């Protein structure tokens, strides 16, 4: 009985102020949409296995120089090192 009365009271209040209702619904929709997008992104990045045969064998290569301590390592650089150039 208490929950039904509370729901009727809430619906009556929302009908009485349609501007507030629109803002509340839009805010909820935006929050739920952003939350769903973040969960999808985290799921795709952190929880799905990588689409390679042996992901545990992947490595990250970095180069360092005195003027730039950590730099990205390009594929042409990798080919030069692999070929011994």
C-alpha positions in Angstrom: 0.0 0.0 0.0 2.8 2.4 0.8 4.7 1.9 -2.4 1.6 2.3 -4.6 0.7 5.5 -2.8 4.3 6.8 -3.3 4.2 5.9 -7.0 0.8 7.7 -7.5 2.2 10.8 -5.7 5.4 10.8 -7.8 3.4 10.4 -11.1 1.0 13.2 -10.1 4.0 15.5 -9.3 5.7 14.6 -12.6 2.5 15.4 -14.6 2.1 18.7 -12.8 5.6 19.8 -13.9 6.3 18.6 -17.5 9.5 20.8 -17.9 11.1 19.2 -14.8 9.9 15.7 -16.1 11.6 16.3 -19.5 14.8 17.4 -17.9 14.8 14.5 -15.5 14.1 12.0 -18.2 16.8 13.5 -20.5 19.3 13.4 -17.7 18.6 9.8 -16.9 18.8 8.9 -20.6 22.1 10.7 -21.0 23.5 9.0 -17.9 22.4 5.6 -18.8 23.7 6.0 -22.4 27.1 7.2 -21.2 27.3 4.4 -18.7 26.4 1.8 -21.3 29.0 3.2 -23.7 31.8 3.1 -21.1 31.0 -0.4 -20.1 31.1 -1.4 -23.8 34.4 0.3 -24.2 35.9 -1.3 -21.1 34.6 -4.7 -22.2 36.1 -4.4 -25.7 39.5 -3.2 -24.4 40.0 -5.1 -21.1 37.9 -8.2 -21.1 37.7 -9.6 -24.7 40.6 -11.7 -25.8 42.9 -10.3 -28.5 42.2 -11.5 -32.0 45.6 -13.1 -32.4 46.7 -16.7 -32.2 49.0 -16.4 -29.1 48.3 -13.1 -27.3 50.6 -14.0 -24.4 53.6 -13.7 -26.9 52.8 -10.1 -27.9 55.5 -7.6 -27.0 55.7 -3.8 -27.0 58.9 -2.3 -28.4 60.3 1.1 -27.4 63.4 3.0 -28.5 65.3 5.4 -26.4 67.7 8.2 -27.2 69.4 10.8 -24.9 67.1 13.6 -26.3 63.9 11.5 -26.1 64.0 8.9 -23.3 61.0 6.8 -24.6 59.8 6.9 -28.2 57.4 4.8 -30.2 58.9 2.1 -32.3 57.7 2.0 -35.9 57.4 -1.0 -38.1 60.2 0.1 -40.5 62.5 0.4 -37.4 61.5 -3.2 -36.5 62.3 -4.4 -40.0 65.7 -2.7 -39.9 66.5 -4.4 -36.6 65.2 -7.8 -37.8 67.2 -7.6 -41.0 70.3 -6.5 -39.1 70.6 -3.1 -40.7 
